[in-house]
Amino acid sequence: MAFTTEYKEKSGDISMMFEQTFTASEGPEAGQIIKALVEDMFETLDNEDMHVFSAIEDGVILGSIIFTRMTYPQDARTVFILGPVAVSTLFQSKGIGQRLITHGLETLRDGGVDMALTYGDVNYYSKVGFSQITEADAQAPLPLQHPEGWLGQSLTDAQFAPLKGPSRCVAPLSDPNHW
């Protein structure tokens, strides 16, 4: 298995893998929503605002994760949010997702990113260093349907310190259904 940040030539395979994975776990409507989100990200975001990491073996996409920029205008720190995340149903429960996220976080850390956020299952994401936070720690760009799933971690030697002020996410994530 190899990790890659190249996604443009494999964007169709990646978006299809997201669709199939979310369809299997949450139903066809969720699969279509996530596929549309991923395609919108690929079409509208540049490499400064998005980092795509995929695990590939023998030319097959095993899993993929996407980090996009979060902006806190009152805070100088660089922040990215992880999501969506998917591992093909054929390759789940083998640690691929955790290794992929760990690789992505290390790459962001090496690139000078200060903080990473995500919104999801605390039991899963705590395995790769995320901890529950509140909106006092980092204001979400839209109301959270499940505040207990708001998670963050520092990618520097400093402890996670609250981010100042309101936030903005990239346009494709601006749909309240994602929050």
Rosetta constraint file for C-alpha pairs under 8 A:
AtomPair CA 1 CA 55 HARMONIC 6.40 0.50
AtomPair CA 1 CA 56 HARMONIC 5.62 0.50
AtomPair CA 1 CA 57 HARMONIC 4.74 0.50
AtomPair CA 2 CA 55 HARMONIC 5.63 0.50
AtomPair CA 2 CA 56 HARMONIC 5.35 0.50
AtomPair CA 2 CA 57 HARMONIC 6.36 0.50
AtomPair CA 3 CA 53 HARMONIC 6.73 0.50
AtomPair CA 3 CA 54 HARMONIC 5.59 0.50
AtomPair CA 3 CA 55 HARMONIC 4.64 0.50
AtomPair CA 3 CA 56 HARMONIC 6.28 0.50
AtomPair CA 3 CA 100 HARMONIC 7.37 0.50
AtomPair CA 3 CA 103 HARMONIC 7.99 0.50
AtomPair CA 4 CA 53 HARMONIC 5.69 0.50
AtomPair CA 4 CA 54 HARMONIC 5.36 0.50
AtomPair CA 4 CA 55 HARMONIC 6.55 0.50
AtomPair CA 4 CA 56 HARMONIC 7.43 0.50
AtomPair CA 5 CA 51 HARMONIC 7.18 0.50
AtomPair CA 5 CA 52 HARMONIC 5.48 0.50
AtomPair CA 5 CA 53 HARMONIC 4.75 0.50
AtomPair CA 5 CA 54 HARMONIC 6.46 0.50
AtomPair CA 6 CA 10 HARMONIC 7.73 0.50
AtomPair CA 6 CA 52 HARMONIC 7.43 0.50
AtomPair CA 6 CA 53 HARMONIC 7.61 0.50
AtomPair CA 7 CA 11 HARMONIC 5.39 0.50
AtomPair CA 7 CA 14 HARMONIC 7.73 0.50
AtomPair CA 7 CA 52 HARMONIC 6.76 0.50
AtomPair CA 7 CA 53 HARMONIC 7.89 0.50
AtomPair CA 7 CA 54 HARMONIC 7.84 0.50
AtomPair CA 8 CA 42 HARMONIC 7.81 0.50
AtomPair CA 10 CA 14 HARMONIC 6.10 0.50
AtomPair CA 11 CA 15 HARMONIC 6.08 0.50
AtomPair CA 11 CA 39 HARMONIC 7.86 0.50
AtomPair CA 11 CA 42 HARMONIC 7.33 0.50
AtomPair CA 12 CA 16 HARMONIC 6.09 0.50
AtomPair CA 13 CA 17 HARMONIC 6.09 0.50
AtomPair CA 13 CA 61 HARMONIC 7.15 0.50
AtomPair CA 14 CA 18 HARMONIC 6.32 0.50
AtomPair CA 14 CA 61 HARMONIC 6.78 0.50
AtomPair CA 14 CA 64 HARMONIC 6.94 0.50
AtomPair CA 15 CA 19 HARMONIC 6.21 0.50
AtomPair CA 15 CA 35 HARMONIC 5.37 0.50
AtomPair CA 15 CA 38 HARMONIC 6.00 0.50
AtomPair CA 15 CA 39 HARMONIC 6.46 0.50
AtomPair CA 16 CA 20 HARMONIC 6.10 0.50
AtomPair CA 16 CA 35 HARMONIC 6.84 0.50
AtomPair CA 17 CA 21 HARMONIC 6.01 0.50
AtomPair CA 17 CA 61 HARMONIC 7.45 0.50
AtomPair CA 17 CA 63 HARMONIC 7.56 0.50
AtomPair CA 17 CA 86 HARMONIC 7.63 0.50
AtomPair CA 17 CA 87 HARMONIC 7.81 0.50
AtomPair CA 17 CA 88 HARMONIC 6.14 0.50
AtomPair CA 18 CA 22 HARMONIC 6.08 0.50
AtomPair CA 18 CA 31 HARMONIC 7.07 0.50
AtomPair CA 18 CA 34 HARMONIC 6.67 0.50
AtomPair CA 18 CA 35 HARMONIC 6.05 0.50
AtomPair CA 18 CA 38 HARMONIC 7.90 0.50
AtomPair CA 18 CA 64 HARMONIC 7.90 0.50
AtomPair CA 18 CA 85 HARMONIC 7.92 0.50
AtomPair CA 18 CA 86 HARMONIC 5.88 0.50
AtomPair CA 18 CA 87 HARMONIC 7.86 0.50
AtomPair CA 18 CA 88 HARMONIC 7.66 0.50
AtomPair CA 19 CA 23 HARMONIC 5.91 0.50
AtomPair CA 19 CA 30 HARMONIC 7.88 0.50
AtomPair CA 19 CA 31 HARMONIC 4.24 0.50
AtomPair CA 19 CA 32 HARMONIC 6.06 0.50
AtomPair CA 19 CA 34 HARMONIC 6.25 0.50
AtomPair CA 19 CA 35 HARMONIC 5.01 0.50
AtomPair CA 20 CA 24 HARMONIC 6.11 0.50
AtomPair CA 20 CA 31 HARMONIC 6.37 0.50
AtomPair CA 20 CA 88 HARMONIC 7.53 0.50
AtomPair CA 20 CA 89 HARMONIC 7.95 0.50
AtomPair CA 21 CA 25 HARMONIC 6.35 0.50
AtomPair CA 21 CA 31 HARMONIC 7.19 0.50
AtomPair CA 21 CA 86 HARMONIC 6.44 0.50
AtomPair CA 21 CA 87 HARMONIC 6.89 0.50
AtomPair CA 21 CA 88 HARMONIC 5.65 0.50
AtomPair CA 21 CA 89 HARMONIC 5.86 0.50
AtomPair CA 22 CA 26 HARMONIC 5.48 0.50
AtomPair CA 22 CA 27 HARMONIC 6.64 0.50
AtomPair CA 22 CA 28 HARMONIC 7.58 0.50
AtomPair CA 22 CA 30 HARMONIC 5.99 0.50
AtomPair CA 22 CA 31 HARMONIC 4.59 0.50
AtomPair CA 22 CA 34 HARMONIC 7.22 0.50
AtomPair CA 22 CA 86 HARMONIC 7.68 0.50
AtomPair CA 23 CA 27 HARMONIC 4.23 0.50
AtomPair CA 23 CA 28 HARMONIC 4.56 0.50
AtomPair CA 23 CA 29 HARMONIC 7.19 0.50
AtomPair CA 23 CA 30 HARMONIC 6.09 0.50
AtomPair CA 23 CA 31 HARMONIC 4.28 0.50
AtomPair CA 23 CA 32 HARMONIC 7.69 0.50
AtomPair CA 24 CA 28 HARMONIC 7.68 0.50
AtomPair CA 24 CA 31 HARMONIC 7.93 0.50
AtomPair CA 24 CA 89 HARMONIC 7.57 0.50
AtomPair CA 26 CA 30 HARMONIC 5.86 0.50
AtomPair CA 26 CA 31 HARMONIC 7.31 0.50
AtomPair CA 27 CA 31 HARMONIC 6.35 0.50
AtomPair CA 28 CA 32 HARMONIC 6.24 0.50
AtomPair CA 29 CA 33 HARMONIC 6.25 0.50
AtomPair CA 30 CA 34 HARMONIC 6.15 0.50
AtomPair CA 31 CA 35 HARMONIC 6.07 0.50
AtomPair CA 32 CA 36 HARMONIC 6.09 0.50
AtomPair CA 33 CA 37 HARMONIC 6.20 0.50
AtomPair CA 34 CA 38 HARMONIC 6.13 0.50
AtomPair CA 34 CA 84 HARMONIC 7.60 0.50
AtomPair CA 35 CA 39 HARMONIC 6.13 0.50
AtomPair CA 36 CA 40 HARMONIC 6.00 0.50
AtomPair CA 37 CA 41 HARMONIC 6.20 0.50
AtomPair CA 37 CA 172 HARMONIC 6.15 0.50
AtomPair CA 37 CA 173 HARMONIC 7.40 0.50
AtomPair CA 38 CA 42 HARMONIC 6.20 0.50
AtomPair CA 38 CA 84 HARMONIC 7.87 0.50
AtomPair CA 39 CA 43 HARMONIC 6.12 0.50
AtomPair CA 40 CA 44 HARMONIC 5.98 0.50
AtomPair CA 40 CA 172 HARMONIC 6.07 0.50
AtomPair CA 41 CA 45 HARMONIC 5.44 0.50
AtomPair CA 41 CA 50 HARMONIC 7.94 0.50
AtomPair CA 41 CA 172 HARMONIC 6.00 0.50
AtomPair CA 45 CA 49 HARMONIC 6.16 0.50
AtomPair CA 45 CA 50 HARMONIC 6.31 0.50
AtomPair CA 46 CA 50 HARMONIC 6.16 0.50
AtomPair CA 47 CA 51 HARMONIC 6.32 0.50
AtomPair CA 48 CA 69 HARMONIC 8.00 0.50
AtomPair CA 49 CA 68 HARMONIC 5.46 0.50
AtomPair CA 49 CA 69 HARMONIC 4.93 0.50
AtomPair CA 49 CA 170 HARMONIC 7.72 0.50
AtomPair CA 50 CA 66 HARMONIC 6.94 0.50
AtomPair CA 50 CA 67 HARMONIC 5.63 0.50
AtomPair CA 50 CA 68 HARMONIC 4.41 0.50
AtomPair CA 50 CA 69 HARMONIC 6.41 0.50
AtomPair CA 51 CA 66 HARMONIC 5.75 0.50
AtomPair CA 51 CA 67 HARMONIC 5.12 0.50
AtomPair CA 51 CA 68 HARMONIC 6.48 0.50
AtomPair CA 52 CA 64 HARMONIC 7.15 0.50
AtomPair CA 52 CA 65 HARMONIC 5.90 0.50
AtomPair CA 52 CA 66 HARMONIC 4.60 0.50
AtomPair CA 52 CA 67 HARMONIC 6.50 0.50
AtomPair CA 53 CA 64 HARMONIC 5.61 0.50
AtomPair CA 53 CA 65 HARMONIC 5.37 0.50
AtomPair CA 53 CA 66 HARMONIC 6.46 0.50
AtomPair CA 53 CA 100 HARMONIC 7.11 0.50
AtomPair CA 53 CA 104 HARMONIC 6.42 0.50
AtomPair CA 54 CA 61 HARMONIC 6.76 0.50
AtomPair CA 54 CA 62 HARMONIC 7.35 0.50
AtomPair CA 54 CA 63 HARMONIC 5.62 0.50
AtomPair CA 54 CA 64 HARMONIC 4.15 0.50
AtomPair CA 54 CA 65 HARMONIC 6.44 0.50
AtomPair CA 54 CA 100 HARMONIC 7.10 0.50
AtomPair CA 55 CA 61 HARMONIC 6.03 0.50
AtomPair CA 55 CA 62 HARMONIC 5.35 0.50
AtomPair CA 55 CA 63 HARMONIC 5.30 0.50
AtomPair CA 55 CA 64 HARMONIC 6.32 0.50
AtomPair CA 55 CA 96 HARMONIC 7.53 0.50
AtomPair CA 55 CA 100 HARMONIC 6.64 0.50
AtomPair CA 56 CA 60 HARMONIC 5.38 0.50
AtomPair CA 56 CA 61 HARMONIC 4.68 0.50
AtomPair CA 56 CA 62 HARMONIC 5.49 0.50
AtomPair CA 56 CA 63 HARMONIC 7.41 0.50
AtomPair CA 57 CA 61 HARMONIC 6.84 0.50
AtomPair CA 57 CA 62 HARMONIC 6.99 0.50
AtomPair CA 61 CA 88 HARMONIC 7.70 0.50
AtomPair CA 62 CA 87 HARMONIC 5.86 0.50
AtomPair CA 62 CA 88 HARMONIC 5.49 0.50
AtomPair CA 62 CA 91 HARMONIC 6.34 0.50
AtomPair CA 62 CA 96 HARMONIC 7.75 0.50
AtomPair CA 63 CA 85 HARMONIC 7.79 0.50
AtomPair CA 63 CA 86 HARMONIC 5.49 0.50
AtomPair CA 63 CA 87 HARMONIC 3.87 0.50
AtomPair CA 63 CA 88 HARMONIC 5.67 0.50
AtomPair CA 63 CA 96 HARMONIC 7.21 0.50
AtomPair CA 63 CA 97 HARMONIC 6.80 0.50
AtomPair CA 63 CA 100 HARMONIC 7.79 0.50
AtomPair CA 64 CA 85 HARMONIC 6.12 0.50
AtomPair CA 64 CA 86 HARMONIC 5.62 0.50
AtomPair CA 64 CA 87 HARMONIC 6.44 0.50
AtomPair CA 64 CA 97 HARMONIC 7.98 0.50
AtomPair CA 64 CA 100 HARMONIC 7.51 0.50
AtomPair CA 65 CA 82 HARMONIC 7.20 0.50
AtomPair CA 65 CA 83 HARMONIC 6.51 0.50
AtomPair CA 65 CA 84 HARMONIC 6.00 0.50
AtomPair CA 65 CA 85 HARMONIC 4.47 0.50
AtomPair CA 65 CA 86 HARMONIC 6.46 0.50
AtomPair CA 65 CA 100 HARMONIC 7.42 0.50
AtomPair CA 65 CA 101 HARMONIC 7.15 0.50
AtomPair CA 66 CA 82 HARMONIC 5.86 0.50
AtomPair CA 66 CA 83 HARMONIC 5.42 0.50
AtomPair CA 66 CA 84 HARMONIC 5.84 0.50
AtomPair CA 66 CA 85 HARMONIC 6.67 0.50
AtomPair CA 67 CA 80 HARMONIC 5.85 0.50
AtomPair CA 67 CA 81 HARMONIC 5.24 0.50
AtomPair CA 67 CA 82 HARMONIC 4.37 0.50
AtomPair CA 67 CA 83 HARMONIC 6.05 0.50
AtomPair CA 67 CA 84 HARMONIC 7.93 0.50
AtomPair CA 68 CA 80 HARMONIC 5.24 0.50
AtomPair CA 68 CA 81 HARMONIC 5.38 0.50
AtomPair CA 68 CA 82 HARMONIC 6.69 0.50
AtomPair CA 68 CA 83 HARMONIC 7.74 0.50
AtomPair CA 68 CA 169 HARMONIC 7.69 0.50
AtomPair CA 68 CA 170 HARMONIC 6.81 0.50
AtomPair CA 69 CA 78 HARMONIC 7.98 0.50
AtomPair CA 69 CA 79 HARMONIC 6.08 0.50
AtomPair CA 69 CA 80 HARMONIC 4.36 0.50
AtomPair CA 69 CA 81 HARMONIC 6.30 0.50
AtomPair CA 69 CA 169 HARMONIC 6.48 0.50
AtomPair CA 69 CA 170 HARMONIC 6.47 0.50
AtomPair CA 70 CA 78 HARMONIC 7.84 0.50
AtomPair CA 70 CA 79 HARMONIC 5.36 0.50
AtomPair CA 70 CA 80 HARMONIC 5.23 0.50
AtomPair CA 70 CA 81 HARMONIC 6.35 0.50
AtomPair CA 70 CA 167 HARMONIC 6.72 0.50
AtomPair CA 70 CA 168 HARMONIC 5.75 0.50
AtomPair CA 70 CA 169 HARMONIC 4.74 0.50
AtomPair CA 70 CA 170 HARMONIC 6.89 0.50
AtomPair CA 71 CA 78 HARMONIC 7.67 0.50
AtomPair CA 71 CA 79 HARMONIC 6.79 0.50
AtomPair CA 71 CA 167 HARMONIC 5.42 0.50
AtomPair CA 71 CA 168 HARMONIC 5.06 0.50
AtomPair CA 71 CA 169 HARMONIC 6.38 0.50
AtomPair CA 72 CA 76 HARMONIC 7.55 0.50
AtomPair CA 72 CA 77 HARMONIC 7.94 0.50
AtomPair CA 72 CA 163 HARMONIC 7.19 0.50
AtomPair CA 72 CA 164 HARMONIC 6.72 0.50
AtomPair CA 72 CA 165 HARMONIC 6.28 0.50
AtomPair CA 72 CA 166 HARMONIC 6.04 0.50
AtomPair CA 72 CA 167 HARMONIC 4.60 0.50
AtomPair CA 72 CA 168 HARMONIC 6.64 0.50
AtomPair CA 73 CA 165 HARMONIC 7.14 0.50
AtomPair CA 73 CA 166 HARMONIC 7.43 0.50
AtomPair CA 73 CA 167 HARMONIC 7.12 0.50
AtomPair CA 74 CA 164 HARMONIC 5.56 0.50
AtomPair CA 74 CA 165 HARMONIC 5.54 0.50
AtomPair CA 74 CA 166 HARMONIC 7.73 0.50
AtomPair CA 75 CA 163 HARMONIC 6.31 0.50
AtomPair CA 75 CA 164 HARMONIC 5.27 0.50
AtomPair CA 75 CA 165 HARMONIC 7.23 0.50
AtomPair CA 77 CA 113 HARMONIC 7.69 0.50
AtomPair CA 77 CA 114 HARMONIC 5.83 0.50
AtomPair CA 77 CA 115 HARMONIC 7.43 0.50
AtomPair CA 78 CA 112 HARMONIC 7.69 0.50
AtomPair CA 78 CA 113 HARMONIC 5.14 0.50
AtomPair CA 78 CA 114 HARMONIC 5.18 0.50
AtomPair CA 78 CA 115 HARMONIC 6.49 0.50
AtomPair CA 79 CA 113 HARMONIC 6.23 0.50
AtomPair CA 79 CA 114 HARMONIC 6.02 0.50
AtomPair CA 79 CA 115 HARMONIC 4.83 0.50
AtomPair CA 79 CA 116 HARMONIC 5.73 0.50
AtomPair CA 79 CA 117 HARMONIC 7.46 0.50
AtomPair CA 80 CA 113 HARMONIC 7.45 0.50
AtomPair CA 80 CA 115 HARMONIC 6.61 0.50
AtomPair CA 80 CA 116 HARMONIC 5.09 0.50
AtomPair CA 80 CA 117 HARMONIC 6.32 0.50
AtomPair CA 81 CA 116 HARMONIC 5.57 0.50
AtomPair CA 81 CA 117 HARMONIC 4.53 0.50
AtomPair CA 81 CA 118 HARMONIC 5.27 0.50
AtomPair CA 82 CA 116 HARMONIC 7.09 0.50
AtomPair CA 82 CA 117 HARMONIC 6.19 0.50
AtomPair CA 82 CA 118 HARMONIC 4.94 0.50
AtomPair CA 82 CA 119 HARMONIC 7.71 0.50
AtomPair CA 83 CA 118 HARMONIC 6.60 0.50
AtomPair CA 83 CA 119 HARMONIC 7.56 0.50
AtomPair CA 85 CA 97 HARMONIC 7.82 0.50
AtomPair CA 86 CA 97 HARMONIC 7.29 0.50
AtomPair CA 87 CA 91 HARMONIC 6.53 0.50
AtomPair CA 87 CA 92 HARMONIC 5.93 0.50
AtomPair CA 87 CA 96 HARMONIC 7.18 0.50
AtomPair CA 87 CA 97 HARMONIC 6.13 0.50
AtomPair CA 88 CA 92 HARMONIC 6.35 0.50
AtomPair CA 91 CA 96 HARMONIC 7.58 0.50
AtomPair CA 92 CA 96 HARMONIC 7.15 0.50
AtomPair CA 92 CA 97 HARMONIC 7.83 0.50
AtomPair CA 95 CA 99 HARMONIC 6.20 0.50
AtomPair CA 96 CA 100 HARMONIC 5.97 0.50
AtomPair CA 97 CA 101 HARMONIC 6.10 0.50
AtomPair CA 98 CA 102 HARMONIC 6.02 0.50
AtomPair CA 98 CA 127 HARMONIC 7.45 0.50
AtomPair CA 98 CA 128 HARMONIC 6.44 0.50
AtomPair CA 99 CA 103 HARMONIC 6.05 0.50
AtomPair CA 100 CA 104 HARMONIC 6.15 0.50
AtomPair CA 101 CA 105 HARMONIC 6.07 0.50
AtomPair CA 101 CA 128 HARMONIC 7.08 0.50
AtomPair CA 102 CA 106 HARMONIC 6.15 0.50
AtomPair CA 102 CA 128 HARMONIC 6.21 0.50
AtomPair CA 103 CA 107 HARMONIC 6.19 0.50
AtomPair CA 104 CA 108 HARMONIC 6.21 0.50
AtomPair CA 105 CA 109 HARMONIC 6.03 0.50
AtomPair CA 105 CA 116 HARMONIC 7.78 0.50
AtomPair CA 105 CA 155 HARMONIC 7.52 0.50
AtomPair CA 106 CA 110 HARMONIC 6.09 0.50
AtomPair CA 107 CA 111 HARMONIC 6.14 0.50
AtomPair CA 108 CA 112 HARMONIC 6.45 0.50
AtomPair CA 108 CA 113 HARMONIC 5.37 0.50
AtomPair CA 108 CA 155 HARMONIC 7.87 0.50
AtomPair CA 109 CA 113 HARMONIC 5.26 0.50
AtomPair CA 109 CA 114 HARMONIC 6.93 0.50
AtomPair CA 109 CA 155 HARMONIC 5.37 0.50
AtomPair CA 109 CA 156 HARMONIC 6.95 0.50
AtomPair CA 113 CA 155 HARMONIC 6.65 0.50
AtomPair CA 113 CA 156 HARMONIC 7.99 0.50
AtomPair CA 114 CA 154 HARMONIC 6.12 0.50
AtomPair CA 114 CA 155 HARMONIC 5.08 0.50
AtomPair CA 114 CA 156 HARMONIC 5.75 0.50
AtomPair CA 115 CA 152 HARMONIC 7.23 0.50
AtomPair CA 115 CA 153 HARMONIC 5.86 0.50
AtomPair CA 115 CA 154 HARMONIC 4.56 0.50
AtomPair CA 115 CA 155 HARMONIC 5.19 0.50
AtomPair CA 115 CA 156 HARMONIC 7.52 0.50
AtomPair CA 115 CA 160 HARMONIC 7.74 0.50
AtomPair CA 116 CA 152 HARMONIC 5.64 0.50
AtomPair CA 116 CA 153 HARMONIC 5.46 0.50
AtomPair CA 116 CA 154 HARMONIC 6.46 0.50
AtomPair CA 116 CA 155 HARMONIC 6.88 0.50
AtomPair CA 117 CA 130 HARMONIC 7.75 0.50
AtomPair CA 117 CA 150 HARMONIC 7.60 0.50
AtomPair CA 117 CA 151 HARMONIC 5.61 0.50
AtomPair CA 117 CA 152 HARMONIC 4.21 0.50
AtomPair CA 117 CA 153 HARMONIC 6.52 0.50
AtomPair CA 118 CA 130 HARMONIC 7.98 0.50
AtomPair CA 118 CA 149 HARMONIC 7.96 0.50
AtomPair CA 118 CA 150 HARMONIC 6.32 0.50
AtomPair CA 118 CA 151 HARMONIC 5.25 0.50
AtomPair CA 118 CA 152 HARMONIC 6.26 0.50
AtomPair CA 119 CA 149 HARMONIC 5.13 0.50
AtomPair CA 119 CA 150 HARMONIC 4.76 0.50
AtomPair CA 119 CA 151 HARMONIC 5.93 0.50
AtomPair CA 119 CA 179 HARMONIC 7.84 0.50
AtomPair CA 120 CA 125 HARMONIC 7.38 0.50
AtomPair CA 120 CA 149 HARMONIC 4.69 0.50
AtomPair CA 120 CA 150 HARMONIC 6.75 0.50
AtomPair CA 120 CA 151 HARMONIC 7.51 0.50
AtomPair CA 121 CA 125 HARMONIC 6.21 0.50
AtomPair CA 121 CA 149 HARMONIC 5.80 0.50
AtomPair CA 122 CA 126 HARMONIC 5.58 0.50
AtomPair CA 122 CA 130 HARMONIC 7.57 0.50
AtomPair CA 122 CA 131 HARMONIC 7.09 0.50
AtomPair CA 122 CA 132 HARMONIC 6.82 0.50
AtomPair CA 122 CA 148 HARMONIC 7.81 0.50
AtomPair CA 122 CA 149 HARMONIC 6.03 0.50
AtomPair CA 122 CA 151 HARMONIC 7.22 0.50
AtomPair CA 123 CA 127 HARMONIC 7.10 0.50
AtomPair CA 124 CA 128 HARMONIC 7.80 0.50
AtomPair CA 125 CA 129 HARMONIC 6.82 0.50
AtomPair CA 125 CA 130 HARMONIC 5.53 0.50
AtomPair CA 125 CA 131 HARMONIC 7.74 0.50
AtomPair CA 126 CA 130 HARMONIC 4.62 0.50
AtomPair CA 126 CA 131 HARMONIC 5.80 0.50
AtomPair CA 129 CA 153 HARMONIC 6.52 0.50
AtomPair CA 130 CA 151 HARMONIC 5.75 0.50
AtomPair CA 130 CA 152 HARMONIC 5.12 0.50
AtomPair CA 130 CA 153 HARMONIC 5.12 0.50
AtomPair CA 131 CA 151 HARMONIC 5.23 0.50
AtomPair CA 131 CA 152 HARMONIC 5.57 0.50
AtomPair CA 131 CA 153 HARMONIC 6.46 0.50
AtomPair CA 132 CA 148 HARMONIC 6.87 0.50
AtomPair CA 132 CA 149 HARMONIC 6.90 0.50
AtomPair CA 132 CA 150 HARMONIC 5.89 0.50
AtomPair CA 132 CA 151 HARMONIC 4.43 0.50
AtomPair CA 132 CA 152 HARMONIC 6.54 0.50
AtomPair CA 133 CA 137 HARMONIC 5.96 0.50
AtomPair CA 133 CA 138 HARMONIC 7.36 0.50
AtomPair CA 133 CA 148 HARMONIC 7.98 0.50
AtomPair CA 133 CA 150 HARMONIC 5.78 0.50
AtomPair CA 133 CA 151 HARMONIC 5.20 0.50
AtomPair CA 133 CA 152 HARMONIC 6.25 0.50
AtomPair CA 134 CA 138 HARMONIC 6.55 0.50
AtomPair CA 134 CA 139 HARMONIC 7.68 0.50
AtomPair CA 134 CA 147 HARMONIC 7.26 0.50
AtomPair CA 134 CA 148 HARMONIC 7.97 0.50
AtomPair CA 134 CA 150 HARMONIC 6.64 0.50
AtomPair CA 134 CA 151 HARMONIC 7.95 0.50
AtomPair CA 135 CA 139 HARMONIC 4.35 0.50
AtomPair CA 135 CA 140 HARMONIC 6.38 0.50
AtomPair CA 136 CA 162 HARMONIC 6.91 0.50
AtomPair CA 137 CA 161 HARMONIC 7.05 0.50
AtomPair CA 137 CA 162 HARMONIC 4.08 0.50
AtomPair CA 137 CA 163 HARMONIC 5.96 0.50
AtomPair CA 138 CA 162 HARMONIC 5.85 0.50
AtomPair CA 138 CA 163 HARMONIC 5.08 0.50
AtomPair CA 138 CA 164 HARMONIC 7.30 0.50
AtomPair CA 138 CA 165 HARMONIC 7.99 0.50
AtomPair CA 138 CA 167 HARMONIC 7.98 0.50
AtomPair CA 139 CA 163 HARMONIC 7.57 0.50
AtomPair CA 139 CA 165 HARMONIC 7.00 0.50
AtomPair CA 139 CA 166 HARMONIC 5.65 0.50
AtomPair CA 139 CA 167 HARMONIC 6.07 0.50
AtomPair CA 140 CA 144 HARMONIC 7.18 0.50
AtomPair CA 140 CA 166 HARMONIC 7.42 0.50
AtomPair CA 140 CA 167 HARMONIC 6.16 0.50
AtomPair CA 140 CA 168 HARMONIC 7.83 0.50
AtomPair CA 141 CA 166 HARMONIC 6.99 0.50
AtomPair CA 141 CA 167 HARMONIC 5.03 0.50
AtomPair CA 141 CA 168 HARMONIC 5.11 0.50
AtomPair CA 141 CA 169 HARMONIC 6.22 0.50
AtomPair CA 141 CA 174 HARMONIC 7.84 0.50
AtomPair CA 142 CA 174 HARMONIC 7.60 0.50
AtomPair CA 142 CA 176 HARMONIC 6.40 0.50
AtomPair CA 142 CA 179 HARMONIC 6.52 0.50
AtomPair CA 143 CA 176 HARMONIC 7.40 0.50
AtomPair CA 143 CA 179 HARMONIC 6.53 0.50
AtomPair CA 144 CA 150 HARMONIC 7.97 0.50
AtomPair CA 144 CA 179 HARMONIC 5.07 0.50
AtomPair CA 145 CA 179 HARMONIC 5.92 0.50
AtomPair CA 146 CA 150 HARMONIC 7.60 0.50
AtomPair CA 146 CA 179 HARMONIC 7.86 0.50
AtomPair CA 152 CA 160 HARMONIC 7.71 0.50
AtomPair CA 153 CA 160 HARMONIC 5.97 0.50
AtomPair CA 154 CA 158 HARMONIC 6.79 0.50
AtomPair CA 154 CA 159 HARMONIC 6.15 0.50
AtomPair CA 154 CA 160 HARMONIC 4.91 0.50
AtomPair CA 169 CA 173 HARMONIC 6.28 0.50
AtomPair CA 169 CA 174 HARMONIC 6.57 0.50
AtomPair CA 170 CA 174 HARMONIC 6.72 0.50
AtomPair CA 173 CA 178 HARMONIC 6.57 0.50
AtomPair CA 174 CA 178 HARMONIC 7.64 0.50
AtomPair CA 175 CA 179 HARMONIC 7.56 0.50
